């Protein structure tokens, strides 16, 4: 680990533009994930929707975001891991990077284990004839969506704090 860290610090020195670019892109990518989930949370609460509207909107969102957002989150994770690996001797900074990684993974697990199985079910429905328990599935999906939104926002805040700490040398 120490050799890898030293190699990364040599390739990406603390004062380099490369480090600033890595940090900026890591924040940007995680902000896209947190912002997308926040936008859905604040703009698309399906509680009062008809079954037809829910199915159509949900299927459209899944088609557009189901692969895109996890891919963006994975790229952010990779960059955050690189930033963490080059900071092992900076305890608080390393801890913050690792917490941001853990929170991002937690959000991904919520997505994969709670939201995406429901997405898969909704994708098989006809808007004219959704499943009999559609409202229960909608509410379960929504609960886990709010959880992952809060986790994604926490991950973003922690990543920003880690980067600010990393820059304060």
C-alpha positions in Angstrom: 0.0 0.0 0.0 2.8 2.4 0.9 4.6 1.8 -2.4 1.3 2.3 -4.4 0.6 5.5 -2.4 4.1 6.9 -3.0 3.8 6.0 -6.7 0.5 7.8 -7.0 1.8 10.8 -5.1 4.8 10.9 -7.6 2.5 10.6 -10.6 -0.1 13.1 -9.1 1.8 15.6 -6.9 -0.2 17.5 -4.3 0.1 20.8 -6.1 -0.4 19.5 -9.6 -3.2 20.4 -12.0 -3.7 16.7 -12.4 -4.7 16.4 -8.7 -7.1 19.3 -9.0 -8.6 17.8 -12.2 -9.1 14.4 -10.5 -10.7 16.0 -7.5 -13.0 18.2 -9.6 -14.1 15.3 -11.8 -14.7 13.1 -8.7 -17.0 15.8 -7.3 -18.7 16.4 -10.6 -19.5 12.8 -11.1 -20.9 12.2 -7.6 -22.8 15.5 -7.8 -24.5 14.2 -11.0 -25.6 11.1 -9.2 -26.8 13.0 -6.1 -28.4 15.7 -8.2 -30.3 13.2 -10.3 -31.7 11.4 -7.3 -32.5 14.7 -5.6 -34.3 15.9 -8.7 -36.4 12.8 -8.8 -37.1 13.1 -5.1 -38.3 16.7 -5.3 -39.9 16.7 -8.8 -41.4 13.3 -9.3 -43.1 12.0 -6.1 -45.5 9.5 -7.6 -47.8 9.3 -4.5 -50.7 11.0 -6.2 -50.3 9.6 -9.6 -52.7 7.4 -11.5 -51.4 3.8 -12.2 -51.1 4.7 -15.8 -49.0 7.8 -15.2 -46.8 6.0 -12.7 -46.0 3.2 -15.1 -45.3 5.5 -18.1 -43.1 7.9 -16.1 -41.2 5.1 -14.2 -40.5 3.1 -17.4 -39.2 6.2 -19.1 -36.9 7.0 -16.2 -35.6 3.5 -15.9 -34.8 3.4 -19.7 -32.8 6.6 -19.3 -31.1 6.3 -16.0 -30.9 2.6 -15.0 -27.4 2.1 -16.5 -26.3 5.7 -16.7 -26.3 6.6 -13.0 -24.6 3.5 -11.7 -21.9 3.9 -14.4 -21.3 7.5 -13.3 -21.2 6.4 -9.7 -18.7 3.7 -10.5 -16.4 6.3 -12.2 -16.7 8.5 -9.2 -15.8 5.6 -6.9 -12.7 4.8 -9.0 -11.5 8.4 -8.8 -12.2 8.7 -5.1 -10.3 5.5 -4.5 -7.3 6.9 -6.4 -7.5 10.0 -4.2 -7.7 7.9 -1.1 -4.8 5.7 -2.1 -2.6 8.7 -2.5 -3.5 10.0 1.0 -2.7 7.2 3.5 -0.5 9.3 5.8 -3.2 11.9 6.2 -5.5 10.2 8.6 -8.5 12.5 8.6 -8.4 13.0 4.8 -8.0 9.3 4.2 -10.9 8.6 6.6 -13.1 11.1 4.8 -12.3 9.6 1.4 -13.0 6.1 2.7 -16.3 7.3 4.2 -17.3 8.9 0.9 -16.5 5.6 -0.8 -18.5 3.6 1.8 -21.5 5.9 1.4 -21.4 5.7 -2.4 -21.2 1.9 -2.2 -24.1 1.9 0.3 -26.2 4.0 -2.2 -25.3 1.6 -4.9 -26.4 -1.4 -2.8 -29.7 0.3 -2.1 -30.2 0.8 -5.8 -29.1 -2.7 -6.8 -30.9 -4.6 -4.0 -34.1 -2.5 -3.4 -34.8 -0.2 -6.4 -33.7 -2.1 -9.4 -35.6 -5.3 -8.6 -38.8 -3.2 -8.5 -37.7 -1.4 -11.7 -37.4 -4.8 -13.4 -41.0 -5.6 -12.4 -42.4 -2.3 -13.5 -40.7 -2.7 -16.9 -42.8 -5.7 -17.6 -46.1 -3.9 -16.9 -48.5 -2.4 -19.4 -49.5 1.2 -18.5 -53.1 0.1 -19.1 -52.9 -2.9 -16.8 -50.2 -2.6 -14.0 -49.8 -5.2 -11.4 -52.5 -5.4 -8.7 -50.0 -4.4 -6.0 -48.6 -1.5 -8.0 -49.2 1.0 -5.2 -47.4 -1.0 -2.6 -44.4 -1.5 -5.0 -44.4 2.2 -5.8 -44.3 3.1 -2.2 -41.5 0.6 -1.4 -39.5 1.9 -4.4 -40.1 5.5 -3.2 -38.9 4.7 0.4 -35.7 3.3 -0.9 -35.3 6.1 -3.4 -35.4 8.6 -0.6 -32.8 6.6 1.4 -30.4 6.4 -1.5 -30.9 10.1 -2.2 -29.9 11.0 1.4 -27.0 8.6 1.2 -25.8 10.1 -2.1 -26.0 13.6 -0.7 -24.1 12.6 2.4 -21.4 11.0 0.2 -21.1 14.2 -1.8 -20.7 16.3 1.3 -18.1 14.0 2.7 -16.2 13.8 -0.6 -16.1 17.6 -0.7 -14.8 17.8 2.9 -12.1 15.2 2.0 -11.0 17.2 -0.9 -11.0 20.5 1.0 -8.9 18.7 3.7 -6.6 17.3 1.1 -6.0 20.8 -0.4 -5.3 22.4 3.0 -1.6 21.5 3.3 
